[in-house]
Amino acid sequence: MRSRASRARTGALRGRWPALLAVGIGLTMALVLPGTAAFAATPDPLGKVIATTPVGAGPEGVAVDPSGTYAYVTNAGDGTVSVIDLATHTVATTIPVGARPGGVAVDPSGTYAYVANWDNTVSVIDLATKTVTTTISVGAGPFGVAVDPSGTYAYVTNSSDGTVSVIDLATHTVATTITVGAWPFGVAVDPSGTYAYVTNAGDGTVSVIDLATHTVATTITVGAWPFGVAVDPSGTYAYVTNSSDDTVSVIDLATHTVTTTITVGAWPFAVAVDPSGTYAYVTNAGDDTVSILAAPPAVTTVSVPGGVVGVSYTAPIQTTGTGPITCAVMAGSLPDGLTLDPATCTVTGTPTTAGDSSFTVRATGPGGSVTKDYTLSVIAPPAVTTGTVPGGVVGVSYTAPVQTTGTGPITCAVTAGFLRPGVALNTNTCTLAGTPTKAGDWKFTITAEPAPTADPAKTAELAETGADPWGPLALSLTMITTGAGALTLSRRQTRVNDG
């Protein structure tokens, strides 16, 4: 059987197996090298080493409990776990586990730690007593381990048989085994507990496991010999180290596609993202460095609102990530009259033509770029085309539609004056209807606007005159145009004596 180091990278690792990297509460990063644990504390902007703690032989994995009280370091060379008191940066105790322990993870409650041992077992450590309470048999060559956010399952990569063991944390038994790619090593679960991401070093892929069904939902092609994987706290991106081509693949978790590939140091292996999601840290075993990556921007605006011809329009495209971030339209086009400000990522202007426009916005920052597709619909402004409404008779059913034009749906409302008693306006059909109960002249304004938006509307003032049973009222209306597109109807009325 090939050695673990030779499987990790074609060529020698100069006698050293790369450490796993973890970020937890109270630590910006913990980078474990042979025989020591070095810590760079969050408040120090220079990232200086503030303490060096001797641990066991061949330290590999590290995890921090949720309270930030202890760190747990697996020592592959002597089959132990060093428990480091983070207040004093000293080893509080050492716990014997299985042979060549690698990955380690702590459950969200801080009750147990799970250690993957090369002897095909997982050691379960009770964190209250700092003792191994049970040992679980898993697949061949277990290495990576991750716990879901609910603390329901742990996922263990079995590098030698291309599987993932799913451990039920209530019973500490294997609930199921999932077949993934060749030589799986790294595993990470997204913050929502929806997917797990497994790096398959043997075939250059990442298996995406649906945690509801415990099946592989899709497979993503990445770089050569992918090893480490980490998901940012927002669940927007996953970072995968490709040790054989000295790169990191950045995966968009919404689309499960690689959005960018970043060149880092030699032989990158472990990767972790800080709690803010601003930076990713990559250990480069080939040149003894750590690459610090700025997170790519994310576009959080899902859709843009519609516009109206002739009406001022503003729609910001919201982004997150390390700045400065600029935006540009890389495909398609904005509606006539609108532009995208590259510095503020805001669409502004006054649309001049109705219709739908599809376009793609690219947001670019120090950490890379990301794209988002949009469709912006511009409608024609509504107009009231009815110039007059007929008079009515007390006690006689009355109906008068108010005709409108424009891109629908359009609603109408009485915005000034009063309808005669007994008559109402149907806001959806723009129809006056009812049975008048009182004679007289009633002047009112009807406003038509797109539904359900509150875009500036075009109005028409209509006069409806009532009548009594003794003689109908003849209505003469003269329409004049006033204001910005407003239609105003003025009325001159004479009584007609029909008797």
Beta strands, then each sheet from edge to edge (+ up, - down):
strand 1: 21-24
strand 2: 27-33
strand 3: 36-40
strand 4: 51-54
strand 5: 59-64
strand 6: 70-75
strand 7: 80-85
strand 8: 90-96
strand 9: 101-106
strand 10: 112-117
strand 11: 121-126
strand 12: 131-137
strand 13: 142-147
strand 14: 153-158
strand 15: 163-168
strand 16: 173-179
strand 17: 184-189
strand 18: 195-200
strand 19: 205-210
strand 20: 215-221
strand 21: 226-231
strand 22: 237-242
strand 23: 247-252
strand 24: 257-263
strand 25: 268-273
strand 26: 279-284
strand 27: 289-294
strand 28: 298-299
strand 29: 307-308
strand 30: 313-316
strand 31: 319-320
strand 32: 326-332
strand 33: 338-341
strand 34: 346-349
strand 35: 355-365
strand 36: 368-379
strand 37: 383-384
strand 38: 398-401
strand 39: 404-405
strand 40: 410-417
strand 41: 423-426
strand 42: 431-434
strand 43: 441-450
strand 44: 458-465
strand 45: 473-482
strand 46: 486-495
sheet 1: 1+ 2- 3+ 4-
sheet 2: 5+ 6- 7+ 8-
sheet 3: 9+ 10- 11+ 12-
sheet 4: 13+ 14- 15+ 16-
sheet 5: 17+ 18- 19+ 20-
sheet 6: 21+ 22- 23+ 24-
sheet 7: 25+ 26- 27+
sheet 8: 28+ 31-
sheet 9: 29+ 36+ 35- 32+
sheet 10: 30+ 34- 33+
sheet 11: 37+ 39-
sheet 12: 38+ 42- 41+
sheet 13: 40+ 43- 44+ 46+ 45-
end
